[in-house]
Amino acid sequence: MGLSFDGLASGLDTTAIIDALMNVEAIPKTLLQNKIKDTNSIISNLQGLNTKLQELAKLAKDSTSPTALLAFKGSSSSDAVTLTASGSASAVTTDVVVNRLATAQALVTSKFSTWPDDPPVITLVNAEGKQTEITAASGSASDLVTAINAAGVGVKASSVPSGTDADGNTLYRLQLVSSETGEKHAFTAYRGDAASVTAGTASNLATETGAAVVTPAVDAQVTLWAGTAAEQTVTSSSNTFTGLMTGVDVTVSKASTDPVTITVAADSKTSAATAKSFVDKIAAILANITSGSKATVATDAGDTTTLGVYTGDSTVRSLKQALSNAVQYPVDGVSPSSIGISIDRYGVLSFDEAKFTKALADDPDAVSAIFTGVAARVQDTTEQYSDKYDGLLTKRITGQEDLVSSMNDQIDSWDTRLGQRRATLERTYAQLEVMLNKMQSQSSYLTSQLSSLPSMKTGSGS
């Protein structure tokens, strides 16, 4: 904390004078701080642009696949059959007969008030023959249900009240249901431990008096080309037949002896949406660069010219040009504008969906070749600029960050320098006040001494 002798002798506000002088001295530091603020804004915008480029690079890479534009839609003559078609599908029409649906096994035990064995042990054997021995805390229905469900063997248990016995005790049945459908999720339940199951002495719960397998574990089944020499039966453990045809998944919800016609056709609407999404991503980046490169020129006295965050940035300018070229240059001599991808004289990228759809209908292979060619060039450009190690834009960001770091070091130096300068000014003004005070004291002393001297009078002659 500096010394303060405001007005001690001079009557001056020396603190205000020092502050004013320091404000002048600190102008270079203030300019540096403003420069850091502006540079950080530029870095933030460049980082945002780089993130968008990286997203575009990934999208462009995916779009270079020959199947990028391929899209199909499935339809069925019955709501009991639905289709999902991927890009690897192909146009096809055929009939299927849904013979049966997949079911989960459901077993109901005989009635009991308390499990007849102590300890209460049940062994479950799955379709592969794996045995799981389960011991309940007690012979009550609730404890048996808890133990079976906690075993995690793909079988869910519940208890069902089933009247009372001769003594008035509540009777229960256990209902055991496989968690999933299909034959591979079938199970057998035994009253007894694993050793007795192996020895063949355990009791099969499904064959005891009053027990039953209510629903067997069955695979879903459909028949292709029924009634022909090519008739083929296909099964599935669930009601969805994955890959029933290449790239086509079929889900059934009702059995029927009547054939159901399923059709897979090209989906031009989805293909156009895919292309539009890609072009829109590029257009947004180009628009962002254009907007950030504009400068607002002063038109009235007192106004200032405001530069955009990308104004004068050669890296961003070259990126914009490279992206524009990647999109608009011909692919094997054919302009992308022929499929609806074009840039106007103002540099605005647009997508003509109607033109694209028509071109796709006329020659899908040619459209795919042009689109994937554009995507490959866009991928090369975006990776060249956004690579996290060697990207041109990445290096530009790193350079700006280094500049901010350097300016922060300069500000630290200015803080030290300005602190020393303020201390010097405070000492100087403090000494000035002390000297003025001494001079005022001496002046007062001399004045008092002069006033005490005898006065000299001149007498008259006689």
C-alpha positions as CSV (number, residue, x, y, z in Angstrom):
1,M,0.0,0.0,0.0
2,G,1.5,3.4,-1.1
3,L,2.0,6.4,1.1
4,S,-0.6,9.2,0.9
5,F,0.0,12.9,1.7
6,D,-2.9,14.4,-0.1
7,G,-3.0,18.2,0.4
8,L,-0.5,18.1,3.3
9,A,1.3,21.1,2.0
10,S,0.3,21.7,-1.6
11,G,-3.4,21.2,-1.2
12,L,-3.3,19.0,-4.3
13,D,-5.3,15.7,-4.7
14,T,-2.1,13.7,-5.3
15,T,-3.9,10.3,-5.4
16,A,-6.1,11.5,-8.2
17,I,-3.1,12.9,-10.1
18,I,-1.2,9.6,-9.7
19,D,-4.2,7.6,-10.8
20,A,-4.6,9.8,-13.9
21,L,-0.9,9.3,-14.7
22,M,-1.2,5.6,-14.2
23,N,-4.1,5.4,-16.5
24,V,-1.9,6.9,-19.2
25,E,0.9,4.5,-18.3
26,A,-1.5,1.5,-18.5
27,I,-2.7,2.2,-22.0
28,P,-0.5,-0.5,-23.5
29,K,-1.8,-3.0,-21.0
30,T,-5.4,-2.0,-21.7
31,L,-4.7,-2.5,-25.4
32,L,-3.3,-5.9,-24.7
33,Q,-6.3,-6.9,-22.6
34,N,-8.7,-5.8,-25.4
35,K,-6.6,-7.7,-27.9
36,I,-6.8,-10.8,-25.7
37,K,-10.6,-10.4,-25.5
38,D,-10.9,-10.1,-29.3
39,T,-8.5,-13.1,-29.9
40,N,-10.4,-15.3,-27.4
41,S,-13.6,-14.5,-29.4
42,I,-11.9,-15.5,-32.6
43,I,-10.6,-18.7,-31.0
44,S,-14.1,-19.6,-29.7
45,N,-15.6,-19.1,-33.2
46,L,-12.8,-21.1,-34.9
47,Q,-13.2,-23.9,-32.4
48,G,-17.0,-24.0,-33.2
49,L,-16.2,-24.0,-36.9
50,N,-13.7,-26.8,-36.4
51,T,-16.2,-28.9,-34.4
52,K,-18.7,-28.5,-37.3
53,L,-16.0,-29.5,-39.8
54,Q,-15.3,-32.7,-37.8
55,E,-19.0,-33.6,-37.7
56,L,-19.1,-33.0,-41.5
57,A,-16.0,-35.1,-42.0
58,K,-17.7,-38.1,-40.3
59,L,-20.9,-37.6,-42.3
60,A,-18.9,-37.3,-45.5
61,K,-17.0,-40.5,-44.8
62,D,-20.3,-42.3,-44.3
63,S,-21.7,-40.8,-47.5
64,T,-18.8,-42.2,-49.6
65,S,-20.3,-45.7,-49.2
66,P,-21.9,-47.0,-52.4
67,T,-25.0,-47.7,-50.4
68,A,-25.2,-44.3,-48.8
69,L,-28.1,-43.2,-50.9
70,L,-29.8,-46.6,-51.0
71,A,-33.1,-46.7,-49.1
72,F,-36.0,-49.1,-49.4
73,K,-39.4,-49.2,-47.9
74,G,-41.4,-52.3,-47.2
75,S,-45.2,-52.9,-47.5
76,S,-47.5,-55.8,-46.9
77,S,-50.9,-56.9,-48.0
78,S,-51.8,-57.6,-44.3
79,D,-51.3,-55.7,-41.1
80,A,-50.3,-59.1,-39.6
81,V,-46.9,-58.7,-41.3
82,T,-44.6,-55.7,-41.2
83,L,-41.3,-55.1,-42.9
84,T,-38.1,-53.1,-42.1
85,A,-35.7,-52.7,-45.1
86,S,-32.1,-51.4,-44.9
87,G,-29.9,-50.0,-47.6
88,S,-28.5,-53.4,-48.4
89,A,-32.0,-54.6,-49.5
90,S,-33.1,-54.8,-53.1
91,A,-36.5,-54.5,-54.7
92,V,-38.5,-57.7,-54.4
93,T,-42.1,-58.9,-54.2
94,T,-43.0,-62.3,-52.7
95,D,-45.7,-64.2,-50.8
96,V,-45.3,-65.7,-47.3
97,V,-47.6,-67.8,-45.2
98,V,-47.5,-67.3,-41.4
99,N,-47.8,-70.8,-40.0
100,R,-47.5,-69.9,-36.3
101,L,-46.2,-67.3,-33.9
102,A,-43.4,-67.7,-31.4
103,T,-44.5,-68.4,-27.8
104,A,-42.9,-68.5,-24.4
105,Q,-43.2,-71.6,-22.3
106,A,-45.6,-71.4,-19.4
107,L,-45.8,-74.1,-16.7
108,V,-48.3,-74.3,-13.8
109,T,-47.5,-76.5,-10.8
110,S,-50.0,-78.5,-8.8
111,K,-51.7,-76.9,-5.7
112,F,-49.9,-76.6,-2.4
113,S,-50.2,-74.6,0.8
114,T,-46.6,-75.2,1.8
115,W,-44.0,-76.7,-0.4
116,P,-43.9,-80.4,0.4
117,D,-40.1,-80.7,0.6
118,D,-37.8,-79.3,3.4
119,P,-35.6,-77.6,2.4
120,P,-37.7,-76.4,-0.5
121,V,-35.4,-77.0,-3.6
122,I,-36.4,-76.6,-7.2
123,T,-34.0,-77.4,-10.1
124,L,-34.5,-75.7,-13.5
125,V,-32.9,-77.3,-16.6
126,N,-32.7,-75.2,-19.7
127,A,-32.9,-76.3,-23.4
128,E,-29.1,-76.9,-23.4
129,G,-29.3,-79.2,-20.3
130,K,-27.7,-76.7,-17.9
131,Q,-29.0,-77.3,-14.3
132,T,-29.7,-74.5,-11.8
133,E,-30.5,-75.5,-8.3
134,I,-32.7,-73.0,-6.4
135,T,-33.3,-73.2,-2.6
136,A,-36.0,-70.9,-1.1
137,A,-35.9,-69.4,2.4
138,S,-39.1,-71.3,3.3
139,G,-41.8,-73.4,1.7
140,S,-44.2,-70.5,1.3
141,A,-45.3,-69.5,-2.2
142,S,-43.9,-66.0,-1.8
143,D,-40.4,-67.2,-0.8
144,L,-40.4,-69.7,-3.7
145,V,-41.3,-66.9,-6.2
146,T,-38.6,-64.6,-4.7
147,A,-35.9,-67.3,-5.0
148,I,-36.7,-68.3,-8.5
149,N,-36.8,-64.7,-9.8
150,A,-33.6,-63.9,-8.0
151,A,-31.8,-66.8,-9.8
152,G,-31.7,-65.0,-13.1
153,V,-32.1,-68.0,-15.2
154,G,-34.6,-66.6,-17.7
155,V,-37.6,-67.9,-15.9
156,K,-40.1,-65.6,-14.2
157,A,-42.2,-67.0,-11.4
158,S,-45.5,-65.8,-9.8
159,S,-48.0,-67.3,-7.4
160,V,-51.7,-67.8,-8.1
161,P,-54.2,-68.4,-5.3
162,S,-56.0,-71.6,-5.9
163,G,-58.7,-72.0,-3.2
164,T,-58.3,-73.7,0.2
165,D,-57.6,-77.2,1.4
166,A,-59.8,-79.2,3.9
167,D,-58.3,-77.4,6.8
168,G,-59.0,-74.0,5.4
169,N,-55.4,-73.3,4.4
170,T,-55.0,-71.1,1.2
171,L,-53.6,-73.1,-1.7
172,Y,-51.3,-71.7,-4.4
173,R,-49.9,-72.7,-7.7
174,L,-46.6,-71.5,-9.1
175,Q,-46.7,-70.2,-12.6
176,L,-43.3,-70.4,-14.3
177,V,-42.9,-68.5,-17.6
178,S,-39.7,-68.3,-19.8
179,S,-38.5,-64.7,-20.2
180,E,-38.2,-65.1,-24.0
181,T,-40.1,-66.9,-26.7
182,G,-38.8,-69.8,-28.8
183,E,-37.7,-73.3,-28.4
184,K,-34.2,-72.4,-27.3
185,H,-35.7,-70.8,-24.2
186,A,-37.6,-73.9,-23.2
187,F,-37.0,-75.3,-19.7
188,T,-37.9,-78.2,-17.4
189,A,-38.7,-77.7,-13.7
190,Y,-38.0,-80.4,-11.1
191,R,-38.9,-80.8,-7.4
192,G,-35.5,-81.8,-5.9
193,D,-31.8,-81.0,-6.1
194,A,-29.5,-81.3,-9.1
195,A,-28.2,-84.6,-8.0
196,S,-31.6,-86.2,-7.9
197,V,-32.3,-84.7,-11.4
198,T,-29.2,-86.4,-12.6
199,A,-30.1,-89.6,-10.9
200,G,-33.6,-89.5,-12.4
201,T,-35.3,-89.5,-9.0
202,A,-36.5,-85.9,-9.0
203,S,-40.2,-85.2,-9.8
204,N,-41.0,-83.3,-13.0
205,L,-43.3,-80.4,-11.8
206,A,-45.1,-80.4,-15.1
207,T,-46.2,-84.0,-14.8
208,E,-47.4,-84.0,-11.3
209,T,-51.2,-84.3,-10.6
210,G,-53.0,-81.1,-11.5
211,A,-49.9,-79.5,-13.1
212,A,-49.5,-78.7,-16.8
213,V,-47.4,-77.0,-19.5
214,V,-50.0,-74.4,-20.4
215,T,-48.0,-73.1,-23.3
216,P,-45.0,-74.9,-24.9
217,A,-41.9,-73.0,-26.1
218,V,-42.4,-72.7,-29.9
219,D,-40.5,-70.9,-32.7
220,A,-42.4,-68.7,-35.1
221,Q,-42.6,-70.2,-38.6
222,V,-43.3,-68.9,-42.0
223,T,-43.3,-70.5,-45.4
224,L,-41.9,-68.8,-48.5
225,W,-43.2,-69.7,-52.0
226,A,-45.8,-72.1,-50.5
227,G,-47.2,-74.7,-52.9
228,T,-44.3,-74.5,-55.3
229,A,-41.3,-76.8,-55.8
230,A,-39.2,-74.0,-54.1
231,E,-41.3,-74.0,-50.9
232,Q,-39.1,-73.1,-47.9
233,T,-39.9,-73.0,-44.2
234,V,-38.1,-70.5,-42.0
235,T,-38.3,-70.4,-38.2
236,S,-37.3,-67.8,-35.6
237,S,-37.2,-67.8,-31.8
238,S,-39.0,-64.4,-31.9
239,N,-41.7,-63.1,-34.1
240,T,-39.2,-61.1,-36.0
241,F,-37.4,-62.9,-38.8
242,T,-34.1,-61.0,-39.1
243,G,-32.7,-61.1,-42.6
244,L,-35.6,-63.1,-44.0
245,M,-34.4,-61.6,-47.3
246,T,-31.2,-59.7,-47.7
247,G,-31.5,-56.4,-45.8
248,V,-35.2,-57.1,-44.9
249,D,-36.5,-58.0,-41.4
250,V,-40.1,-59.3,-41.2
251,T,-42.2,-59.2,-38.1
252,V,-45.4,-61.3,-37.8
253,S,-48.2,-60.7,-35.4
254,K,-50.9,-63.2,-36.5
255,A,-50.9,-66.7,-38.0
256,S,-52.8,-67.2,-41.2
257,T,-53.1,-69.9,-43.9
258,D,-53.6,-67.3,-46.6
259,P,-50.5,-66.0,-48.3
260,V,-49.4,-62.4,-47.5
261,T,-47.7,-60.4,-50.2
262,I,-44.7,-58.5,-49.1
263,T,-43.0,-55.9,-51.3
264,V,-39.7,-54.0,-51.0
265,A,-39.3,-51.0,-53.2
266,A,-36.8,-48.1,-53.5
267,D,-37.6,-45.2,-51.2
268,S,-36.6,-42.1,-53.2
269,K,-38.0,-39.8,-50.5
270,T,-35.6,-41.1,-47.8
271,S,-32.7,-41.1,-50.3
272,A,-33.5,-37.4,-51.1
273,A,-33.7,-36.6,-47.4
274,T,-30.2,-38.2,-46.9
275,A,-28.7,-36.1,-49.6
276,K,-30.4,-33.0,-48.4
277,S,-29.1,-33.5,-44.9
278,F,-25.6,-33.8,-46.2
279,V,-25.8,-30.7,-48.4
280,D,-27.5,-28.6,-45.7
281,K,-24.6,-29.4,-43.4
282,I,-22.2,-28.0,-45.9
283,A,-24.4,-25.0,-46.7
284,A,-24.6,-24.1,-43.0
285,I,-20.8,-24.1,-42.7
286,L,-20.4,-21.9,-45.8
287,A,-23.1,-19.5,-44.6
288,N,-21.4,-19.3,-41.2
289,I,-18.1,-18.4,-42.8
290,T,-19.8,-15.8,-45.0
291,S,-21.6,-14.2,-42.1
292,G,-18.4,-14.1,-40.0
293,S,-16.4,-12.6,-42.8
294,K,-18.6,-9.5,-43.2
295,A,-17.4,-6.1,-42.0
296,T,-19.9,-3.4,-41.1
297,V,-18.5,-0.2,-42.6
298,A,-19.1,3.2,-40.8
299,T,-21.4,5.4,-42.7
300,D,-22.0,8.3,-40.3
301,A,-19.6,10.5,-38.4
302,G,-18.7,9.0,-35.1
303,D,-19.5,5.4,-36.2
304,T,-16.8,2.8,-36.3
305,T,-16.1,0.0,-38.8
306,T,-16.8,-3.4,-37.2
307,L,-14.9,-6.5,-38.5
308,G,-16.3,-10.0,-38.6
309,V,-14.6,-12.7,-36.6
310,Y,-13.3,-14.3,-39.8
311,T,-12.5,-11.0,-41.7
312,G,-9.1,-11.2,-43.2
313,D,-8.5,-14.8,-42.0
314,S,-6.8,-16.5,-44.9
315,T,-7.2,-20.0,-43.5
316,V,-11.0,-19.6,-43.2
317,R,-11.1,-18.0,-46.6
318,S,-9.2,-20.8,-48.2
319,L,-11.5,-23.4,-46.3
320,K,-14.6,-21.8,-47.8
321,Q,-13.1,-21.9,-51.3
322,A,-12.0,-25.5,-50.9
323,L,-15.4,-26.6,-49.7
324,S,-17.2,-24.7,-52.5
325,N,-14.9,-26.4,-55.0
326,A,-15.4,-29.8,-53.5
327,V,-19.2,-29.4,-53.9
328,Q,-19.4,-27.7,-57.3
329,Y,-16.6,-29.2,-59.4
330,P,-17.7,-32.0,-61.9
331,V,-17.4,-35.6,-61.0
332,D,-16.1,-37.6,-64.0
333,G,-17.2,-34.8,-66.2
334,V,-20.7,-34.5,-64.8
335,S,-21.7,-31.4,-62.8
336,P,-23.4,-32.0,-59.4
337,S,-25.9,-29.4,-60.4
338,S,-27.4,-32.1,-62.7
339,I,-28.6,-33.8,-59.5
340,G,-29.8,-30.7,-57.8
341,I,-26.6,-29.7,-55.8
342,S,-25.5,-26.1,-56.9
343,I,-23.9,-22.9,-55.7
344,D,-25.2,-19.6,-56.9
345,R,-23.1,-16.5,-57.8
346,Y,-23.3,-15.3,-54.1
347,G,-21.7,-18.5,-52.9
348,V,-25.0,-19.9,-51.4
349,L,-25.2,-23.7,-51.6
350,S,-28.7,-25.2,-52.3
351,F,-30.4,-28.5,-52.9
352,D,-33.2,-29.0,-55.4
353,E,-35.1,-32.0,-54.0
354,A,-37.4,-32.4,-57.1
355,K,-34.4,-32.4,-59.5
356,F,-32.6,-34.9,-57.3
357,T,-35.6,-37.2,-57.1
358,K,-36.1,-37.1,-60.9
359,A,-32.4,-37.8,-61.5
360,L,-32.5,-40.7,-59.1
361,A,-35.5,-42.2,-60.8
362,D,-33.9,-41.9,-64.2
363,D,-30.4,-43.2,-63.4
364,P,-29.8,-44.2,-59.7
365,D,-26.3,-45.5,-60.4
366,A,-25.2,-42.2,-61.9
367,V,-26.7,-40.2,-59.1
368,S,-24.9,-42.4,-56.5
369,A,-21.6,-42.0,-58.4
370,I,-21.9,-38.2,-58.4
371,F,-23.0,-38.0,-54.8
372,T,-20.3,-40.3,-53.4
373,G,-17.7,-38.4,-55.5
374,V,-18.7,-35.1,-54.0
375,A,-18.7,-36.7,-50.5
376,A,-15.2,-38.1,-51.0
377,R,-13.9,-34.6,-51.9
378,V,-15.7,-33.0,-49.0
379,Q,-14.2,-35.7,-46.7
380,D,-10.7,-34.9,-47.9
381,T,-11.2,-31.2,-47.5
382,T,-12.7,-31.4,-44.0
383,E,-10.0,-33.7,-42.8
384,Q,-7.3,-31.5,-44.2
385,Y,-8.5,-28.6,-42.2
386,S,-9.9,-30.2,-39.0
387,D,-7.5,-33.1,-38.3
388,K,-6.8,-32.8,-34.6
389,Y,-3.0,-32.9,-35.1
390,D,-2.2,-31.5,-38.6
391,G,-5.4,-29.8,-39.6
392,L,-4.9,-26.3,-41.1
393,L,-7.7,-24.9,-39.0
394,T,-6.5,-26.7,-35.9
395,K,-3.0,-25.2,-36.4
396,R,-4.7,-21.8,-36.8
397,I,-6.5,-22.2,-33.5
398,T,-3.3,-23.4,-31.8
399,G,-1.4,-20.3,-33.1
400,Q,-4.1,-18.0,-31.7
401,E,-3.9,-19.7,-28.3
402,D,-0.2,-19.3,-28.3
403,L,-0.7,-15.6,-29.1
404,V,-3.0,-15.2,-26.1
405,S,-0.5,-17.0,-23.9
406,S,2.2,-14.6,-25.0
407,M,0.0,-11.6,-24.4
408,N,-0.9,-12.9,-20.9
409,D,2.8,-13.1,-20.2
410,Q,3.2,-9.5,-21.4
411,I,0.4,-8.4,-19.1
412,D,2.1,-10.0,-16.1
413,S,5.2,-8.0,-17.0
414,W,3.1,-4.8,-17.3
415,D,1.6,-5.5,-13.9
416,T,5.0,-5.6,-12.3
417,R,6.2,-2.5,-14.3
418,L,3.1,-0.5,-13.4
419,G,3.3,-1.4,-9.8
420,Q,6.9,-0.1,-9.7
421,R,5.9,3.0,-11.5
422,R,3.0,3.8,-9.1
423,A,5.4,3.3,-6.2
424,T,7.9,5.7,-7.7
425,L,5.2,8.4,-8.3
426,E,3.9,7.9,-4.7
427,R,7.4,8.4,-3.3
428,T,8.0,11.5,-5.5
429,Y,4.7,13.2,-4.5
430,A,5.3,12.3,-0.9
431,Q,8.7,13.9,-0.9
432,L,7.3,16.9,-2.7
433,E,4.7,17.4,0.1
434,V,7.4,17.0,2.7
435,M,9.7,19.5,1.0
436,L,6.8,22.0,0.6
437,N,5.9,21.5,4.2
438,K,9.5,22.3,5.2
439,M,9.6,25.4,3.0
440,Q,6.3,26.6,4.5
441,S,7.7,26.1,8.0
442,Q,10.9,28.1,7.1
443,S,8.8,30.8,5.5
444,S,6.7,31.1,8.6
445,Y,9.8,31.2,10.8
446,L,11.4,34.0,8.8
447,T,8.2,36.0,8.7
448,S,8.0,35.8,12.5
449,Q,11.6,36.8,12.9
450,L,11.3,39.7,10.6
451,S,8.3,41.0,12.4
452,S,10.1,40.9,15.8
453,L,13.0,43.2,14.7
454,P,12.8,46.9,16.1
455,S,11.5,49.4,13.7
456,M,13.9,52.1,12.5
457,K,12.5,55.6,13.0
458,T,14.0,58.9,11.6
459,G,14.2,61.9,14.2
460,S,13.8,65.7,13.5
461,G,16.7,68.4,14.0
462,S,16.7,70.9,16.9
